[in-house]
Amino acid sequence: MKKLNTLLLKLRIMKDTRGQDLIEYALMAGFVAVAAGAIVPGVADSIRVIFGKVNNVLDSSSKADS
């Protein structure tokens, strides 16, 4: 019975796609930002600052988890 419950749990996890949309939207926003930076050179510095801040937040949160 325990093996059946474990199998059902694994199937539920593989079927769960709730976080997928968030990742897709984040990737799309990143692509749009890179394209805007390539098209409008004045925006590139602003984008670099924003990505730097995001990187710092991700670094600090990953260090906090360790």
BAROKE-713154 format. One record per atom (N, C-alpha, C): residue in three letters; x, y, z; atom name; residue number from 1. Coordinates in Angstrom, 3 decimals, decimal comma. Atoms other than C-alpha are relative to their C-alpha. Last residue first. Example, Ala and Ser with C-alpha at 12.3 -4.5 7.8 and 13.67 -1.06 7.14 Angstrom:
REM BAROKE-713154
<sekol><residuo>SER</residuo><px>-0,820</px><py>-1,190</py><pz>-0,060</pz><atomo>N</atomo><num>2</num></sekol>
<sekol><residuo>SER</residuo><px>13,670</px><py>-1,060</py><pz>7,140</pz><atomo>CA</atomo><num>2</num></sekol>
<sekol><residuo>SER</residuo><px>-0,770</px><py>1,090</py><pz>0,730</pz><atomo>C</atomo><num>2</num></sekol>
<sekol><residuo>ALA</residuo><px>0,890</px><py>-1,190</py><pz>0,000</pz><atomo>N</atomo><num>1</num></sekol>
<sekol><residuo>ALA</residuo><px>12,300</px><py>-4,500</py><pz>7,800</pz><atomo>CA</atomo><num>1</num></sekol>
<sekol><residuo>ALA</residuo><px>0,900</px><py>1,200</py><pz>0,000</pz><atomo>C</atomo><num>1</num></sekol>
END
This chain:
REM BAROKE-713154
<sekol><residuo>SER</residuo><px>-1,084</px><py>0,964</py><pz>-0,271</pz><atomo>N</atomo><num>66</num></sekol>
<sekol><residuo>SER</residuo><px>22,261</px><py>27,492</py><pz>2,830</pz><atomo>CA</atomo><num>66</num></sekol>
<sekol><residuo>SER</residuo><px>0,306</px><py>-0,124</py><pz>1,456</pz><atomo>C</atomo><num>66</num></sekol>
<sekol><residuo>ASP</residuo><px>0,535</px><py>1,366</py><pz>-0,040</pz><atomo>N</atomo><num>65</num></sekol>
<sekol><residuo>ASP</residuo><px>18,847</px><py>29,138</py><pz>2,423</pz><atomo>CA</atomo><num>65</num></sekol>
<sekol><residuo>ASP</residuo><px>1,070</px><py>-1,017</py><pz>0,387</pz><atomo>C</atomo><num>65</num></sekol>
<sekol><residuo>ALA</residuo><px>0,786</px><py>0,109</py><pz>-1,219</pz><atomo>N</atomo><num>64</num></sekol>
<sekol><residuo>ALA</residuo><px>20,223</px><py>32,594</py><pz>3,358</pz><atomo>CA</atomo><num>64</num></sekol>
<sekol><residuo>ALA</residuo><px>-0,547</px><py>-1,422</py><pz>0,155</pz><atomo>C</atomo><num>64</num></sekol>
<sekol><residuo>LYS</residuo><px>-0,946</px><py>0,127</py><pz>-1,108</pz><atomo>N</atomo><num>63</num></sekol>
<sekol><residuo>LYS</residuo><px>22,928</px><py>32,243</py><pz>0,711</pz><atomo>CA</atomo><num>63</num></sekol>
<sekol><residuo>LYS</residuo><px>-0,735</px><py>-0,155</py><pz>1,318</pz><atomo>C</atomo><num>63</num></sekol>
<sekol><residuo>SER</residuo><px>-0,589</px><py>1,338</py><pz>0,087</pz><atomo>N</atomo><num>62</num></sekol>
<sekol><residuo>SER</residuo><px>20,285</px><py>31,545</py><pz>-1,943</pz><atomo>CA</atomo><num>62</num></sekol>
<sekol><residuo>SER</residuo><px>1,010</px><py>-0,213</py><pz>1,120</pz><atomo>C</atomo><num>62</num></sekol>
<sekol><residuo>SER</residuo><px>0,984</px><py>0,994</py><pz>-0,445</pz><atomo>N</atomo><num>61</num></sekol>
<sekol><residuo>SER</residuo><px>18,287</px><py>34,564</py><pz>-0,803</pz><atomo>CA</atomo><num>61</num></sekol>
<sekol><residuo>SER</residuo><px>0,561</px><py>-1,414</py><pz>-0,067</pz><atomo>C</atomo><num>61</num></sekol>
<sekol><residuo>SER</residuo><px>0,178</px><py>-0,082</py><pz>-1,457</pz><atomo>N</atomo><num>60</num></sekol>
<sekol><residuo>SER</residuo><px>21,333</px><py>36,845</py><pz>-0,942</pz><atomo>CA</atomo><num>60</num></sekol>
<sekol><residuo>SER</residuo><px>-1,019</px><py>-1,020</py><pz>0,504</pz><atomo>C</atomo><num>60</num></sekol>
<sekol><residuo>ASP</residuo><px>-1,210</px><py>0,462</py><pz>-0,696</pz><atomo>N</atomo><num>59</num></sekol>
<sekol><residuo>ASP</residuo><px>22,280</px><py>35,681</py><pz>-4,419</pz><atomo>CA</atomo><num>59</num></sekol>
<sekol><residuo>ASP</residuo><px>-0,194</px><py>0,002</py><pz>1,505</pz><atomo>C</atomo><num>59</num></sekol>
<sekol><residuo>LEU</residuo><px>-0,066</px><py>1,457</py><pz>0,144</pz><atomo>N</atomo><num>58</num></sekol>
<sekol><residuo>LEU</residuo><px>18,722</px><py>36,023</py><pz>-5,722</pz><atomo>CA</atomo><num>58</num></sekol>
<sekol><residuo>LEU</residuo><px>1,219</px><py>-0,571</py><pz>0,713</pz><atomo>C</atomo><num>58</num></sekol>
<sekol><residuo>VAL</residuo><px>1,055</px><py>0,577</py><pz>-0,837</pz><atomo>N</atomo><num>57</num></sekol>
<sekol><residuo>VAL</residuo><px>18,441</px><py>39,551</py><pz>-4,324</pz><atomo>CA</atomo><num>57</num></sekol>
<sekol><residuo>VAL</residuo><px>0,038</px><py>-1,525</py><pz>-0,057</pz><atomo>C</atomo><num>57</num></sekol>
<sekol><residuo>ASN</residuo><px>-0,392</px><py>-0,145</py><pz>-1,405</pz><atomo>N</atomo><num>56</num></sekol>
<sekol><residuo>ASN</residuo><px>21,809</px><py>40,542</py><pz>-5,788</pz><atomo>CA</atomo><num>56</num></sekol>
<sekol><residuo>ASN</residuo><px>-1,036</px><py>-0,619</py><pz>0,933</pz><atomo>C</atomo><num>56</num></sekol>
<sekol><residuo>ASN</residuo><px>-1,073</px><py>0,948</py><pz>-0,266</pz><atomo>N</atomo><num>55</num></sekol>
<sekol><residuo>ASN</residuo><px>20,864</px><py>39,127</py><pz>-9,195</pz><atomo>CA</atomo><num>55</num></sekol>
<sekol><residuo>ASN</residuo><px>0,438</px><py>0,064</py><pz>1,461</pz><atomo>C</atomo><num>55</num></sekol>
<sekol><residuo>VAL</residuo><px>0,629</px><py>1,324</py><pz>-0,066</pz><atomo>N</atomo><num>54</num></sekol>
<sekol><residuo>VAL</residuo><px>17,584</px><py>41,030</py><pz>-9,184</pz><atomo>CA</atomo><num>54</num></sekol>
<sekol><residuo>VAL</residuo><px>1,046</px><py>-1,059</py><pz>0,338</pz><atomo>C</atomo><num>54</num></sekol>
<sekol><residuo>LYS</residuo><px>0,750</px><py>0,065</py><pz>-1,258</pz><atomo>N</atomo><num>53</num></sekol>
<sekol><residuo>LYS</residuo><px>19,455</px><py>44,238</py><pz>-8,359</pz><atomo>CA</atomo><num>53</num></sekol>
<sekol><residuo>LYS</residuo><px>-0,664</px><py>-1,362</py><pz>0,176</pz><atomo>C</atomo><num>53</num></sekol>
<sekol><residuo>GLY</residuo><px>-0,974</px><py>0,058</py><pz>-1,088</pz><atomo>N</atomo><num>52</num></sekol>
<sekol><residuo>GLY</residuo><px>21,957</px><py>43,625</py><pz>-11,159</pz><atomo>CA</atomo><num>52</num></sekol>
<sekol><residuo>GLY</residuo><px>-0,681</px><py>-0,103</py><pz>1,358</pz><atomo>C</atomo><num>52</num></sekol>
<sekol><residuo>PHE</residuo><px>-0,463</px><py>1,377</py><pz>-0,069</pz><atomo>N</atomo><num>51</num></sekol>
<sekol><residuo>PHE</residuo><px>19,123</px><py>42,839</py><pz>-13,583</pz><atomo>CA</atomo><num>51</num></sekol>
<sekol><residuo>PHE</residuo><px>1,048</px><py>-0,172</py><pz>1,092</pz><atomo>C</atomo><num>51</num></sekol>
<sekol><residuo>ILE</residuo><px>1,107</px><py>0,835</py><pz>-0,484</pz><atomo>N</atomo><num>50</num></sekol>
<sekol><residuo>ILE</residuo><px>17,549</px><py>46,203</py><pz>-12,747</pz><atomo>CA</atomo><num>50</num></sekol>
<sekol><residuo>ILE</residuo><px>0,446</px><py>-1,456</py><pz>0,130</pz><atomo>C</atomo><num>50</num></sekol>
<sekol><residuo>VAL</residuo><px>0,178</px><py>-0,278</py><pz>-1,429</pz><atomo>N</atomo><num>49</num></sekol>
<sekol><residuo>VAL</residuo><px>20,844</px><py>48,102</py><pz>-13,104</pz><atomo>CA</atomo><num>49</num></sekol>
<sekol><residuo>VAL</residuo><px>-1,081</px><py>-0,909</py><pz>0,587</pz><atomo>C</atomo><num>49</num></sekol>
<sekol><residuo>ARG</residuo><px>-1,155</px><py>0,576</py><pz>-0,693</pz><atomo>N</atomo><num>48</num></sekol>
<sekol><residuo>ARG</residuo><px>21,622</px><py>46,442</py><pz>-16,457</pz><atomo>CA</atomo><num>48</num></sekol>
<sekol><residuo>ARG</residuo><px>-0,133</px><py>0,211</py><pz>1,511</pz><atomo>C</atomo><num>48</num></sekol>
<sekol><residuo>ILE</residuo><px>0,227</px><py>1,444</py><pz>-0,049</pz><atomo>N</atomo><num>47</num></sekol>
<sekol><residuo>ILE</residuo><px>18,113</px><py>47,248</py><pz>-17,692</pz><atomo>CA</atomo><num>47</num></sekol>
<sekol><residuo>ILE</residuo><px>1,132</px><py>-0,675</py><pz>0,763</pz><atomo>C</atomo><num>47</num></sekol>
<sekol><residuo>SER</residuo><px>1,083</px><py>0,238</py><pz>-0,958</pz><atomo>N</atomo><num>46</num></sekol>
<sekol><residuo>SER</residuo><px>18,582</px><py>50,907</py><pz>-16,809</pz><atomo>CA</atomo><num>46</num></sekol>
<sekol><residuo>SER</residuo><px>-0,254</px><py>-1,495</py><pz>0,168</pz><atomo>C</atomo><num>46</num></sekol>
<sekol><residuo>ASP</residuo><px>-0,529</px><py>-0,233</py><pz>-1,346</pz><atomo>N</atomo><num>45</num></sekol>
<sekol><residuo>ASP</residuo><px>21,951</px><py>50,974</py><pz>-18,580</pz><atomo>CA</atomo><num>45</num></sekol>
<sekol><residuo>ASP</residuo><px>-1,056</px><py>-0,253</py><pz>1,069</pz><atomo>C</atomo><num>45</num></sekol>
<sekol><residuo>ALA</residuo><px>-0,902</px><py>1,089</py><pz>-0,390</pz><atomo>N</atomo><num>44</num></sekol>
<sekol><residuo>ALA</residuo><px>20,508</px><py>49,327</py><pz>-21,704</pz><atomo>CA</atomo><num>44</num></sekol>
<sekol><residuo>ALA</residuo><px>0,541</px><py>0,191</py><pz>1,415</pz><atomo>C</atomo><num>44</num></sekol>
<sekol><residuo>VAL</residuo><px>0,702</px><py>0,841</py><pz>-0,965</pz><atomo>N</atomo><num>43</num></sekol>
<sekol><residuo>VAL</residuo><px>17,601</px><py>51,772</py><pz>-21,970</pz><atomo>CA</atomo><num>43</num></sekol>
<sekol><residuo>VAL</residuo><px>0,935</px><py>-1,073</py><pz>0,569</pz><atomo>C</atomo><num>43</num></sekol>
<sekol><residuo>GLY</residuo><px>0,142</px><py>-0,725</py><pz>-1,253</pz><atomo>N</atomo><num>42</num></sekol>
<sekol><residuo>GLY</residuo><px>19,719</px><py>54,446</py><pz>-23,632</pz><atomo>CA</atomo><num>42</num></sekol>
<sekol><residuo>GLY</residuo><px>-0,655</px><py>-0,824</py><pz>1,092</pz><atomo>C</atomo><num>42</num></sekol>
<sekol><residuo>PRO</residuo><px>-1,221</px><py>0,068</py><pz>-0,822</pz><atomo>N</atomo><num>41</num></sekol>
<sekol><residuo>PRO</residuo><px>20,772</px><py>51,965</py><pz>-26,338</pz><atomo>CA</atomo><num>41</num></sekol>
<sekol><residuo>PRO</residuo><px>-0,119</px><py>0,722</py><pz>1,347</pz><atomo>C</atomo><num>41</num></sekol>
<sekol><residuo>VAL</residuo><px>-0,148</px><py>-1,350</py><pz>-0,540</pz><atomo>N</atomo><num>40</num></sekol>
<sekol><residuo>VAL</residuo><px>17,207</px><py>51,531</py><pz>-27,635</pz><atomo>CA</atomo><num>40</num></sekol>
<sekol><residuo>VAL</residuo><px>1,206</px><py>0,009</py><pz>0,945</pz><atomo>C</atomo><num>40</num></sekol>
<sekol><residuo>ILE</residuo><px>0,603</px><py>-0,962</py><pz>0,921</pz><atomo>N</atomo><num>39</num></sekol>
<sekol><residuo>ILE</residuo><px>16,995</px><py>48,480</py><pz>-29,899</pz><atomo>CA</atomo><num>39</num></sekol>
<sekol><residuo>ILE</residuo><px>0,233</px><py>1,437</py><pz>0,450</pz><atomo>C</atomo><num>39</num></sekol>
<sekol><residuo>ALA</residuo><px>-0,698</px><py>0,050</py><pz>1,286</pz><atomo>N</atomo><num>38</num></sekol>
<sekol><residuo>ALA</residuo><px>19,415</px><py>46,178</py><pz>-28,084</pz><atomo>CA</atomo><num>38</num></sekol>
<sekol><residuo>ALA</residuo><px>-0,520</px><py>1,067</py><pz>-0,959</pz><atomo>C</atomo><num>38</num></sekol>
<sekol><residuo>GLY</residuo><px>-1,358</px><py>-0,514</py><pz>-0,174</pz><atomo>N</atomo><num>37</num></sekol>
<sekol><residuo>GLY</residuo><px>18,190</px><py>47,186</py><pz>-24,653</pz><atomo>CA</atomo><num>37</num></sekol>
<sekol><residuo>GLY</residuo><px>0,790</px><py>0,004</py><pz>-1,290</pz><atomo>C</atomo><num>37</num></sekol>
<sekol><residuo>ALA</residuo><px>0,115</px><py>-1,455</py><pz>-0,160</pz><atomo>N</atomo><num>36</num></sekol>
<sekol><residuo>ALA</residuo><px>14,580</px><py>46,723</py><pz>-25,730</pz><atomo>CA</atomo><num>36</num></sekol>
<sekol><residuo>ALA</residuo><px>1,382</px><py>0,618</py><pz>0,173</pz><atomo>C</atomo><num>36</num></sekol>
<sekol><residuo>ALA</residuo><px>0,312</px><py>-0,573</py><pz>1,310</pz><atomo>N</atomo><num>35</num></sekol>
<sekol><residuo>ALA</residuo><px>15,423</px><py>43,239</py><pz>-27,030</pz><atomo>CA</atomo><num>35</num></sekol>
<sekol><residuo>ALA</residuo><px>-0,101</px><py>1,517</py><pz>0,092</pz><atomo>C</atomo><num>35</num></sekol>
<sekol><residuo>VAL</residuo><px>-1,220</px><py>0,089</py><pz>0,807</pz><atomo>N</atomo><num>34</num></sekol>
<sekol><residuo>VAL</residuo><px>17,113</px><py>42,330</py><pz>-23,738</pz><atomo>CA</atomo><num>34</num></sekol>
<sekol><residuo>VAL</residuo><px>-0,226</px><py>0,607</py><pz>-1,380</pz><atomo>C</atomo><num>34</num></sekol>
<sekol><residuo>ALA</residuo><px>-0,963</px><py>-0,958</py><pz>-0,532</pz><atomo>N</atomo><num>33</num></sekol>
<sekol><residuo>ALA</residuo><px>14,133</px><py>43,595</py><pz>-21,744</pz><atomo>CA</atomo><num>33</num></sekol>
<sekol><residuo>ALA</residuo><px>1,292</px><py>0,003</py><pz>-0,814</pz><atomo>C</atomo><num>33</num></sekol>
<sekol><residuo>VAL</residuo><px>0,459</px><py>-1,327</py><pz>0,393</pz><atomo>N</atomo><num>32</num></sekol>
<sekol><residuo>VAL</residuo><px>11,668</px><py>41,728</py><pz>-23,970</pz><atomo>CA</atomo><num>32</num></sekol>
<sekol><residuo>VAL</residuo><px>0,987</px><py>1,064</py><pz>0,477</pz><atomo>C</atomo><num>32</num></sekol>
<sekol><residuo>PHE</residuo><px>-0,243</px><py>-0,155</py><pz>1,443</pz><atomo>N</atomo><num>31</num></sekol>
<sekol><residuo>PHE</residuo><px>13,667</px><py>38,521</py><pz>-23,572</pz><atomo>CA</atomo><num>31</num></sekol>
<sekol><residuo>PHE</residuo><px>-0,416</px><py>1,381</py><pz>-0,486</pz><atomo>C</atomo><num>31</num></sekol>
<sekol><residuo>GLY</residuo><px>-1,437</px><py>-0,127</py><pz>0,222</pz><atomo>N</atomo><num>30</num></sekol>
<sekol><residuo>GLY</residuo><px>13,737</px><py>38,926</py><pz>-19,794</pz><atomo>CA</atomo><num>30</num></sekol>
<sekol><residuo>GLY</residuo><px>0,340</px><py>0,198</py><pz>-1,465</pz><atomo>C</atomo><num>30</num></sekol>
<sekol><residuo>ALA</residuo><px>-0,360</px><py>-1,359</py><pz>-0,433</pz><atomo>N</atomo><num>29</num></sekol>
<sekol><residuo>ALA</residuo><px>9,996</px><py>39,576</py><pz>-19,646</pz><atomo>CA</atomo><num>29</num></sekol>
<sekol><residuo>ALA</residuo><px>1,497</px><py>0,238</py><pz>-0,195</pz><atomo>C</atomo><num>29</num></sekol>
<sekol><residuo>MET</residuo><px>0,473</px><py>-0,929</py><pz>1,024</pz><atomo>N</atomo><num>28</num></sekol>
<sekol><residuo>MET</residuo><px>9,441</px><py>36,414</py><pz>-21,710</pz><atomo>CA</atomo><num>28</num></sekol>
<sekol><residuo>MET</residuo><px>0,351</px><py>1,439</py><pz>0,363</pz><atomo>C</atomo><num>28</num></sekol>
<sekol><residuo>LEU</residuo><px>-0,877</px><py>0,113</py><pz>1,170</pz><atomo>N</atomo><num>27</num></sekol>
<sekol><residuo>LEU</residuo><px>11,621</px><py>34,376</py><pz>-19,369</pz><atomo>CA</atomo><num>27</num></sekol>
<sekol><residuo>LEU</residuo><px>-0,405</px><py>0,981</py><pz>-1,090</pz><atomo>C</atomo><num>27</num></sekol>
<sekol><residuo>ALA</residuo><px>-1,285</px><py>-0,595</py><pz>-0,373</pz><atomo>N</atomo><num>26</num></sekol>
<sekol><residuo>ALA</residuo><px>9,721</px><py>35,674</py><pz>-16,342</pz><atomo>CA</atomo><num>26</num></sekol>
<sekol><residuo>ALA</residuo><px>0,987</px><py>-0,061</py><pz>-1,163</pz><atomo>C</atomo><num>26</num></sekol>
<sekol><residuo>TYR</residuo><px>0,161</px><py>-1,454</py><pz>0,006</pz><atomo>N</atomo><num>25</num></sekol>
<sekol><residuo>TYR</residuo><px>6,375</px><py>34,933</py><pz>-18,004</pz><atomo>CA</atomo><num>25</num></sekol>
<sekol><residuo>TYR</residuo><px>1,311</px><py>0,701</py><pz>0,359</pz><atomo>C</atomo><num>25</num></sekol>
<sekol><residuo>GLU</residuo><px>0,144</px><py>-0,445</py><pz>1,386</pz><atomo>N</atomo><num>24</num></sekol>
<sekol><residuo>GLU</residuo><px>7,450</px><py>31,370</py><pz>-18,802</pz><atomo>CA</atomo><num>24</num></sekol>
<sekol><residuo>GLU</residuo><px>-0,133</px><py>1,515</py><pz>-0,086</pz><atomo>C</atomo><num>24</num></sekol>
<sekol><residuo>ILE</residuo><px>-1,316</px><py>0,084</py><pz>0,634</pz><atomo>N</atomo><num>23</num></sekol>
<sekol><residuo>ILE</residuo><px>8,705</px><py>30,799</py><pz>-15,265</pz><atomo>CA</atomo><num>23</num></sekol>
<sekol><residuo>ILE</residuo><px>-0,065</px><py>0,498</py><pz>-1,438</pz><atomo>C</atomo><num>23</num></sekol>
<sekol><residuo>LEU</residuo><px>-0,834</px><py>-1,042</py><pz>-0,578</pz><atomo>N</atomo><num>22</num></sekol>
<sekol><residuo>LEU</residuo><px>5,440</px><py>32,037</py><pz>-13,772</pz><atomo>CA</atomo><num>22</num></sekol>
<sekol><residuo>LEU</residuo><px>1,373</px><py>0,019</py><pz>-0,651</pz><atomo>C</atomo><num>22</num></sekol>
<sekol><residuo>ASP</residuo><px>0,391</px><py>-1,279</py><pz>0,580</pz><atomo>N</atomo><num>21</num></sekol>
<sekol><residuo>ASP</residuo><px>3,414</px><py>29,867</py><pz>-16,123</pz><atomo>CA</atomo><num>21</num></sekol>
<sekol><residuo>ASP</residuo><px>0,882</px><py>1,130</py><pz>0,501</pz><atomo>C</atomo><num>21</num></sekol>
<sekol><residuo>GLN</residuo><px>-0,506</px><py>-0,112</py><pz>1,360</pz><atomo>N</atomo><num>20</num></sekol>
<sekol><residuo>GLN</residuo><px>5,327</px><py>26,711</py><pz>-15,146</pz><atomo>CA</atomo><num>20</num></sekol>
<sekol><residuo>GLN</residuo><px>-0,331</px><py>1,358</py><pz>-0,608</pz><atomo>C</atomo><num>20</num></sekol>
<sekol><residuo>GLY</residuo><px>-1,123</px><py>-0,921</py><pz>0,029</pz><atomo>N</atomo><num>19</num></sekol>
<sekol><residuo>GLY</residuo><px>4,718</px><py>27,120</py><pz>-11,430</pz><atomo>CA</atomo><num>19</num></sekol>
<sekol><residuo>GLY</residuo><px>0,535</px><py>0,266</py><pz>-1,399</pz><atomo>C</atomo><num>19</num></sekol>
<sekol><residuo>ARG</residuo><px>0,384</px><py>-1,342</py><pz>-0,437</pz><atomo>N</atomo><num>18</num></sekol>
<sekol><residuo>ARG</residuo><px>1,233</px><py>25,586</py><pz>-11,577</pz><atomo>CA</atomo><num>18</num></sekol>
<sekol><residuo>ARG</residuo><px>1,139</px><py>1,001</py><pz>-0,098</pz><atomo>C</atomo><num>18</num></sekol>
<sekol><residuo>THR</residuo><px>-0,656</px><py>-0,972</py><pz>0,873</pz><atomo>N</atomo><num>17</num></sekol>
<sekol><residuo>THR</residuo><px>2,276</px><py>22,588</py><pz>-13,694</pz><atomo>CA</atomo><num>17</num></sekol>
<sekol><residuo>THR</residuo><px>-0,306</px><py>1,431</py><pz>0,422</pz><atomo>C</atomo><num>17</num></sekol>
<sekol><residuo>ASP</residuo><px>0,163</px><py>-1,360</py><pz>-0,487</pz><atomo>N</atomo><num>16</num></sekol>
<sekol><residuo>ASP</residuo><px>1,490</px><py>19,697</py><pz>-11,320</pz><atomo>CA</atomo><num>16</num></sekol>
<sekol><residuo>ASP</residuo><px>0,800</px><py>0,976</py><pz>-0,867</pz><atomo>C</atomo><num>16</num></sekol>
<sekol><residuo>LYS</residuo><px>1,139</px><py>-0,594</py><pz>0,690</pz><atomo>N</atomo><num>15</num></sekol>
<sekol><residuo>LYS</residuo><px>1,291</px><py>16,436</py><pz>-13,312</pz><atomo>CA</atomo><num>15</num></sekol>
<sekol><residuo>LYS</residuo><px>-0,170</px><py>1,478</py><pz>0,359</pz><atomo>C</atomo><num>15</num></sekol>
<sekol><residuo>MET</residuo><px>-0,330</px><py>-0,147</py><pz>1,423</pz><atomo>N</atomo><num>14</num></sekol>
<sekol><residuo>MET</residuo><px>4,778</px><py>15,331</py><pz>-12,302</pz><atomo>CA</atomo><num>14</num></sekol>
<sekol><residuo>MET</residuo><px>-1,118</px><py>0,683</py><pz>-0,763</pz><atomo>C</atomo><num>14</num></sekol>
<sekol><residuo>ILE</residuo><px>-1,069</px><py>-0,994</py><pz>0,119</pz><atomo>N</atomo><num>13</num></sekol>
<sekol><residuo>ILE</residuo><px>4,005</px><py>16,021</py><pz>-8,632</pz><atomo>CA</atomo><num>13</num></sekol>
<sekol><residuo>ILE</residuo><px>0,347</px><py>0,235</py><pz>-1,468</pz><atomo>C</atomo><num>13</num></sekol>
<sekol><residuo>ARG</residuo><px>0,568</px><py>-1,325</py><pz>-0,256</pz><atomo>N</atomo><num>12</num></sekol>
<sekol><residuo>ARG</residuo><px>0,672</px><py>14,195</py><pz>-8,802</pz><atomo>CA</atomo><num>12</num></sekol>
<sekol><residuo>ARG</residuo><px>1,045</px><py>1,088</py><pz>-0,177</pz><atomo>C</atomo><num>12</num></sekol>
<sekol><residuo>LEU</residuo><px>0,809</px><py>-0,352</py><pz>1,159</pz><atomo>N</atomo><num>11</num></sekol>
<sekol><residuo>LEU</residuo><px>2,312</px><py>11,169</py><pz>-10,440</pz><atomo>CA</atomo><num>11</num></sekol>
<sekol><residuo>LEU</residuo><px>-0,629</px><py>1,377</py><pz>0,176</pz><atomo>C</atomo><num>11</num></sekol>
<sekol><residuo>LYS</residuo><px>-0,905</px><py>-0,349</py><pz>1,097</pz><atomo>N</atomo><num>10</num></sekol>
<sekol><residuo>LYS</residuo><px>4,983</px><py>11,070</py><pz>-7,751</pz><atomo>CA</atomo><num>10</num></sekol>
<sekol><residuo>LYS</residuo><px>-0,772</px><py>0,411</py><pz>-1,240</pz><atomo>C</atomo><num>10</num></sekol>
<sekol><residuo>LEU</residuo><px>-0,596</px><py>-1,293</py><pz>-0,333</pz><atomo>N</atomo><num>9</num></sekol>
<sekol><residuo>LEU</residuo><px>2,333</px><py>11,175</py><pz>-5,022</pz><atomo>CA</atomo><num>9</num></sekol>
<sekol><residuo>LEU</residuo><px>0,929</px><py>0,464</py><pz>-1,114</pz><atomo>C</atomo><num>9</num></sekol>
<sekol><residuo>LEU</residuo><px>1,026</px><py>-1,026</py><pz>0,217</pz><atomo>N</atomo><num>8</num></sekol>
<sekol><residuo>LEU</residuo><px>0,393</px><py>8,342</py><pz>-6,671</pz><atomo>CA</atomo><num>8</num></sekol>
<sekol><residuo>LEU</residuo><px>0,540</px><py>1,394</py><pz>0,284</pz><atomo>C</atomo><num>8</num></sekol>
<sekol><residuo>LEU</residuo><px>0,196</px><py>-0,134</py><pz>1,434</pz><atomo>N</atomo><num>7</num></sekol>
<sekol><residuo>LEU</residuo><px>3,537</px><py>6,214</py><pz>-6,871</pz><atomo>CA</atomo><num>7</num></sekol>
<sekol><residuo>LEU</residuo><px>-1,034</px><py>1,080</py><pz>-0,314</pz><atomo>C</atomo><num>7</num></sekol>
<sekol><residuo>THR</residuo><px>-1,189</px><py>-0,674</py><pz>0,513</pz><atomo>N</atomo><num>6</num></sekol>
<sekol><residuo>THR</residuo><px>4,350</px><py>6,832</py><pz>-3,208</pz><atomo>CA</atomo><num>6</num></sekol>
<sekol><residuo>THR</residuo><px>-0,131</px><py>0,236</py><pz>-1,498</pz><atomo>C</atomo><num>6</num></sekol>
<sekol><residuo>ASN</residuo><px>0,094</px><py>-1,400</py><pz>-0,412</pz><atomo>N</atomo><num>5</num></sekol>
<sekol><residuo>ASN</residuo><px>0,785</px><py>5,920</py><pz>-2,213</pz><atomo>CA</atomo><num>5</num></sekol>
<sekol><residuo>ASN</residuo><px>1,178</px><py>0,814</py><pz>-0,521</pz><atomo>C</atomo><num>5</num></sekol>
<sekol><residuo>LEU</residuo><px>1,063</px><py>-0,598</py><pz>0,793</pz><atomo>N</atomo><num>4</num></sekol>
<sekol><residuo>LEU</residuo><px>0,994</px><py>2,704</py><pz>-4,248</pz><atomo>CA</atomo><num>4</num></sekol>
<sekol><residuo>LEU</residuo><px>-0,162</px><py>1,478</py><pz>0,342</pz><atomo>C</atomo><num>4</num></sekol>
<sekol><residuo>LYS</residuo><px>-0,536</px><py>-0,209</py><pz>1,351</pz><atomo>N</atomo><num>3</num></sekol>
<sekol><residuo>LYS</residuo><px>4,349</px><py>1,825</py><pz>-2,712</pz><atomo>CA</atomo><num>3</num></sekol>
<sekol><residuo>LYS</residuo><px>-1,028</px><py>0,661</py><pz>-0,897</pz><atomo>C</atomo><num>3</num></sekol>
<sekol><residuo>LYS</residuo><px>-0,890</px><py>-1,146</py><pz>-0,068</pz><atomo>N</atomo><num>2</num></sekol>
<sekol><residuo>LYS</residuo><px>2,889</px><py>2,336</py><pz>0,774</pz><atomo>CA</atomo><num>2</num></sekol>
<sekol><residuo>LYS</residuo><px>0,584</px><py>0,319</py><pz>-1,374</pz><atomo>C</atomo><num>2</num></sekol>
<sekol><residuo>MET</residuo><px>0,821</px><py>-1,193</py><pz>0,000</pz><atomo>N</atomo><num>1</num></sekol>
<sekol><residuo>MET</residuo><px>0,000</px><py>0,000</py><pz>0,000</pz><atomo>CA</atomo><num>1</num></sekol>
<sekol><residuo>MET</residuo><px>0,864</px><py>1,257</py><pz>0,000</pz><atomo>C</atomo><num>1</num></sekol>
END
